[in-house]
Amino acid sequence: MIRPATLVDRYRLILLLSLLLSCGFFATTLFGYFVSKQAIRSAIIGQDLPLTSSNIYSEIQKDLVRPVLISSTMAHDTFLRDWVLNGERNVDEMARYLAEVKDRHGAFSSFFVAQKSGNYYTGTGILKRVSEAEPRDAWYYRVRDMKEDYEINVDLDLANRDAMTIFINYRVHDFSGNYIGATGIGLTVDAVRRLIDEYQQRFHRTIYFADATGRIVFGNQAGQPTDLRSRPGLGALVDRILQEHSGLYQFEANGDNHILNVNYVPELKWYLFVEQNEDVALAGIRQTFYANLGISFIVTVIVIFLTYLTLHRYQSRIEEMASTDELTGLLNRHAFGILVDKLMAAYRRTPRPITFLLADIDYFKSINDRYGHRTGDQVLVGIAGVLKAAMREADFAVRWGGEEFLLVLQGCAIEEGEVVAEKLRQAVEAAHPCATDGSIGVTVSIGVSQYDGSESPDQTVNRADAALYAAKGRGRNQVCLTPPAGADGSSAEA
């Protein structure tokens, strides 16, 4: 098949289409990713973190602030104050009271320390007598001297085998406002840690508590420093956070952007930190982004492949139409010009004989006049089929004119070309080329010439044309070689 120079244009078009589709899909996907990223980020800052903090604060009020309320109730209990003012006479009454508080509220421990006697009471009775000389009793004297009503302190519980415990130490006053002791309950540290772990799993955030000095009280992750000022990125914000008490902050650590919501919990005197790693939150949208890129790539490849097939099909059809005679399926004169140029280039590299056969259907005008042009077209198609069947693979046939056919025989001298022409003449004479009327018989006259190596292909064809008309002048249905120089090449009646 003859392929024109538009083949390069086809590949350029496919390349341009590939670039446009790729850039379009990538730009759309990238734009969607950044819009989604900004939407998620805005949702985290404007809704998710504040809402999570509010939910956690509500949970804290229910789960951690409750012990503070219980301790406050104990400190203002009329029984406890009357019992102290009556001289702490019946220890069993106090032990029973403390045991009941512990059991009723599910506390880890309950206690009362009397200022006058120094006795440390628990649910089992008197545990010990506090002393300013005992370092482990320092908490009591700190509570005695503080101005606040209560404190939350993490310490070892002497009454429970030194288990690490969160104590709510509440100051107790008599009915005149005089300090008479300290009471409260204790929670195990493990229980609070489990509570924070539950929060983190439920809300999918990093949650921890810090005190007024910036030290993490609960929720510290493994490998992280306890002092917030030592945290990468966050350290520079700690003093500002402790001063402002609450707010929304952002910092970068280990290449990740973190969004932090801080709330001060006055009941606990702690700061609640709810931290979201933005990159972790965007992991899902990144996976969607990569998936969209993958889908876009696949769609682009499919579109380009289908475009290539379509262009190839239609261009092949166009090329075929541009180089092929529509009626007979033989090459046309445009295709001949391309092929003969290649043939001449090959001849210049390696000279090999080339013979031209120019055949014309005898009395074709009479067939059209008698049977009609439709039958004439069928005869042309039939003759073309005979020529195709007789050609070698290296040869090609061209519809040269209305009823003329040119055959180019490569590597074939004029003597051999004459033999081929004679076989073609006989084959046409024996055939019935009309598909609808087998009674119609036709003959052809053929002129034969050989390229001499110096003339142009047109000159060789003209010599074959002269031989053709010589054959017609001699009675038609015969083969003639190129006539001698100067022979009359006038046309005979078709």
Solvent accessible surface area in square Angstrom, and as a share of the most:
residue,aa,sasa,rsa
1,M,136,0.61
2,I,14,0.07
3,R,112,0.41
4,P,52,0.33
5,A,89,0.69
6,T,67,0.39
7,L,50,0.25
8,V,83,0.48
9,D,74,0.39
10,R,11,0.04
11,Y,106,0.40
12,R,160,0.59
13,L,86,0.43
14,I,18,0.09
15,L,111,0.55
16,L,97,0.48
17,L,49,0.24
18,S,26,0.17
19,L,97,0.48
20,L,112,0.56
21,L,42,0.21
22,S,51,0.33
23,C,83,0.50
24,G,34,0.33
25,F,63,0.26
26,F,100,0.42
27,A,58,0.45
28,T,95,0.55
29,T,15,0.09
30,L,56,0.28
31,F,144,0.60
32,G,32,0.31
33,Y,30,0.11
34,F,103,0.43
35,V,76,0.44
36,S,36,0.23
37,K,62,0.26
38,Q,101,0.45
39,A,59,0.46
40,I,55,0.28
41,R,56,0.20
42,S,56,0.36
43,A,32,0.24
44,I,4,0.02
45,I,39,0.20
46,G,52,0.50
47,Q,119,0.53
48,D,50,0.26
49,L,0,0.00
50,P,46,0.29
51,L,109,0.54
52,T,10,0.06
53,S,1,0.01
54,S,60,0.39
55,N,57,0.29
56,I,0,0.00
57,Y,53,0.20
58,S,63,0.40
59,E,33,0.15
60,I,0,0.00
61,Q,75,0.33
62,K,123,0.52
63,D,49,0.25
64,L,10,0.05
65,V,7,0.04
66,R,107,0.39
67,P,5,0.03
68,V,8,0.04
69,L,109,0.54
70,I,13,0.07
71,S,0,0.00
72,S,25,0.16
73,T,91,0.53
74,M,4,0.02
75,A,2,0.02
76,H,109,0.49
77,D,38,0.19
78,T,75,0.44
79,F,76,0.32
80,L,0,0.00
81,R,37,0.13
82,D,53,0.28
83,W,13,0.04
84,V,15,0.09
85,L,91,0.45
86,N,90,0.46
87,G,48,0.46
88,E,20,0.09
89,R,206,0.75
90,N,66,0.34
91,V,45,0.26
92,D,96,0.50
93,E,59,0.27
94,M,0,0.00
95,A,12,0.09
96,R,151,0.55
97,Y,32,0.12
98,L,0,0.00
99,A,31,0.24
100,E,88,0.39
101,V,11,0.07
102,K,71,0.30
103,D,109,0.56
104,R,156,0.57
105,H,53,0.24
106,G,63,0.61
107,A,10,0.08
108,F,60,0.25
109,S,11,0.07
110,S,4,0.02
111,F,4,0.02
112,F,0,0.00
113,V,0,0.00
114,A,0,0.00
115,Q,66,0.29
116,K,187,0.79
117,S,31,0.20
118,G,10,0.10
119,N,18,0.09
120,Y,18,0.07
121,Y,1,0.01
122,T,11,0.06
123,G,24,0.23
124,T,136,0.79
125,G,9,0.09
126,I,86,0.44
127,L,64,0.32
128,K,48,0.20
129,R,149,0.54
130,V,13,0.08
131,S,48,0.31
132,E,128,0.57
133,A,92,0.72
134,E,63,0.28
135,P,108,0.68
136,R,102,0.37
137,D,4,0.02
138,A,54,0.42
139,W,28,0.10
140,Y,3,0.01
141,Y,35,0.13
142,R,107,0.39
143,V,0,0.00
144,R,68,0.25
145,D,97,0.50
146,M,29,0.13
147,K,196,0.83
148,E,93,0.42
149,D,81,0.42
150,Y,26,0.10
151,E,25,0.11
152,I,27,0.14
153,N,31,0.16
154,V,57,0.32
155,D,48,0.25
156,L,76,0.38
157,D,1,0.01
158,L,77,0.38
159,A,43,0.33
160,N,41,0.21
161,R,236,0.86
162,D,58,0.30
163,A,34,0.26
164,M,93,0.42
165,T,0,0.00
166,I,4,0.02
167,F,15,0.06
168,I,3,0.02
169,N,2,0.01
170,Y,20,0.08
171,R,35,0.13
172,V,0,0.00
173,H,52,0.23
174,D,18,0.09
175,F,112,0.47
176,S,94,0.61
177,G,48,0.46
178,N,87,0.45
179,Y,41,0.16
180,I,18,0.09
181,G,0,0.00
182,A,0,0.00
183,T,0,0.00
184,G,0,0.00
185,I,2,0.01
186,G,0,0.00
187,L,30,0.15
188,T,31,0.18
189,V,4,0.02
190,D,80,0.41
191,A,39,0.31
192,V,3,0.02
193,R,127,0.46
194,R,153,0.56
195,L,30,0.15
196,I,2,0.01
197,D,68,0.35
198,E,82,0.37
199,Y,1,0.00
200,Q,41,0.18
201,Q,137,0.61
202,R,105,0.38
203,F,32,0.13
204,H,143,0.64
205,R,41,0.15
206,T,32,0.19
207,I,0,0.00
208,Y,3,0.01
209,F,0,0.00
210,A,0,0.00
211,D,24,0.12
212,A,71,0.55
213,T,90,0.53
214,G,0,0.00
215,R,123,0.45
216,I,6,0.03
217,V,27,0.16
218,F,7,0.03
219,G,20,0.19
220,N,60,0.31
221,Q,86,0.38
222,A,109,0.84
223,G,87,0.83
224,Q,65,0.29
225,P,49,0.31
226,T,62,0.36
227,D,59,0.31
228,L,0,0.00
229,R,104,0.38
230,S,69,0.45
231,R,23,0.08
232,P,75,0.47
233,G,35,0.34
234,L,1,0.01
235,G,17,0.17
236,A,99,0.77
237,L,31,0.15
238,V,1,0.01
239,D,88,0.46
240,R,121,0.44
241,I,0,0.00
242,L,22,0.11
243,Q,152,0.68
244,E,86,0.38
245,H,80,0.36
246,S,54,0.35
247,G,28,0.27
248,L,63,0.31
249,Y,8,0.03
250,Q,78,0.35
251,F,19,0.08
252,E,117,0.53
253,A,13,0.10
254,N,135,0.69
255,G,60,0.57
256,D,43,0.22
257,N,40,0.21
258,H,24,0.11
259,I,0,0.00
260,L,0,0.00
261,N,14,0.07
262,V,1,0.00
263,N,43,0.22
264,Y,65,0.25
265,V,0,0.00
266,P,73,0.46
267,E,48,0.21
268,L,5,0.03
269,K,66,0.28
270,W,14,0.05
271,Y,7,0.03
272,L,0,0.00
273,F,1,0.00
274,V,0,0.00
275,E,18,0.08
276,Q,12,0.06
277,N,33,0.17
278,E,6,0.03
279,D,41,0.21
280,V,98,0.56
281,A,35,0.27
282,L,1,0.01
283,A,39,0.30
284,G,48,0.46
285,I,32,0.16
286,R,66,0.24
287,Q,117,0.52
288,T,65,0.38
289,F,24,0.10
290,Y,119,0.45
291,A,54,0.42
292,N,61,0.32
293,L,50,0.25
294,G,32,0.31
295,I,105,0.53
296,S,14,0.09
297,F,138,0.58
298,I,101,0.51
299,V,55,0.32
300,T,11,0.07
301,V,73,0.42
302,I,89,0.45
303,V,50,0.29
304,I,28,0.14
305,F,115,0.48
306,L,99,0.49
307,T,31,0.18
308,Y,70,0.27
309,L,79,0.39
310,T,64,0.37
311,L,44,0.22
312,H,61,0.27
313,R,173,0.63
314,Y,126,0.48
315,Q,22,0.10
316,S,20,0.13
317,R,131,0.48
318,I,108,0.55
319,E,2,0.01
320,E,67,0.30
321,M,120,0.53
322,A,48,0.37
323,S,4,0.02
324,T,27,0.16
325,D,26,0.14
326,E,174,0.78
327,L,66,0.33
328,T,9,0.05
329,G,38,0.37
330,L,6,0.03
331,L,38,0.19
332,N,35,0.18
333,R,133,0.48
334,H,110,0.49
335,A,0,0.00
336,F,10,0.04
337,G,31,0.30
338,I,52,0.27
339,L,41,0.20
340,V,8,0.05
341,D,93,0.48
342,K,128,0.54
343,L,16,0.08
344,M,13,0.06
345,A,31,0.24
346,A,39,0.30
347,Y,42,0.16
348,R,174,0.64
349,R,178,0.65
350,T,83,0.49
351,P,93,0.58
352,R,138,0.50
353,P,52,0.33
354,I,5,0.02
355,T,0,0.00
356,F,0,0.00
357,L,1,0.00
358,L,1,0.01
359,A,3,0.02
360,D,7,0.03
361,I,0,0.00
362,D,5,0.03
363,Y,108,0.41
364,F,12,0.05
365,K,137,0.58
366,S,62,0.40
367,I,17,0.09
368,N,23,0.12
369,D,104,0.54
370,R,191,0.70
371,Y,82,0.31
372,G,27,0.26
373,H,133,0.59
374,R,196,0.72
375,T,20,0.12
376,G,0,0.00
377,D,58,0.30
378,Q,45,0.20
379,V,0,0.00
380,L,4,0.02
381,V,65,0.38
382,G,18,0.18
383,I,1,0.01
384,A,1,0.00
385,G,38,0.37
386,V,27,0.15
387,L,4,0.02
388,K,91,0.39
389,A,90,0.70
390,A,49,0.38
391,M,47,0.21
392,R,104,0.38
393,E,182,0.82
394,A,58,0.45
395,D,12,0.06
396,F,22,0.09
397,A,4,0.03
398,V,0,0.00
399,R,49,0.18
400,W,28,0.10
401,G,30,0.29
402,G,47,0.45
403,E,37,0.16
404,E,29,0.13
405,F,1,0.00
406,L,0,0.00
407,L,2,0.01
408,V,0,0.00
409,L,3,0.01
410,Q,53,0.23
411,G,22,0.21
412,C,1,0.00
413,A,34,0.26
414,I,34,0.17
415,E,115,0.52
416,E,82,0.37
417,G,0,0.00
418,E,67,0.30
419,V,81,0.47
420,V,36,0.21
421,A,0,0.00
422,E,54,0.24
423,K,134,0.57
424,L,4,0.02
425,R,32,0.12
426,Q,92,0.41
427,A,41,0.32
428,V,1,0.00
429,E,85,0.38
430,A,80,0.62
431,A,26,0.20
432,H,118,0.53
433,P,13,0.08
434,C,4,0.02
435,A,96,0.74
436,T,104,0.61
437,D,46,0.24
438,G,46,0.44
439,S,95,0.61
440,I,7,0.04
441,G,53,0.51
442,V,7,0.04
443,T,35,0.20
444,V,4,0.02
445,S,0,0.00
446,I,2,0.01
447,G,0,0.00
448,V,0,0.00
449,S,0,0.00
450,Q,51,0.23
451,Y,22,0.08
452,D,88,0.45
453,G,34,0.32
454,S,101,0.65
455,E,27,0.12
456,S,48,0.31
457,P,26,0.17
458,D,90,0.47
459,Q,92,0.41
460,T,0,0.00
461,V,6,0.03
462,N,96,0.49
463,R,70,0.26
464,A,0,0.00
465,D,42,0.22
466,A,25,0.19
467,A,0,0.00
468,L,0,0.00
469,Y,47,0.18
470,A,23,0.17
471,A,0,0.00
472,K,6,0.03
473,G,60,0.57
474,R,161,0.59
475,G,54,0.52
476,R,33,0.12
477,N,41,0.21
478,Q,52,0.23
479,V,25,0.14
480,C,4,0.03
481,L,64,0.32
482,T,38,0.22
483,P,24,0.15
484,P,108,0.68
485,A,112,0.87
486,G,86,0.83
487,A,46,0.36
488,D,115,0.60
489,G,40,0.39
490,S,73,0.47
491,S,80,0.52
492,A,30,0.23
493,E,138,0.62
494,A,42,0.32
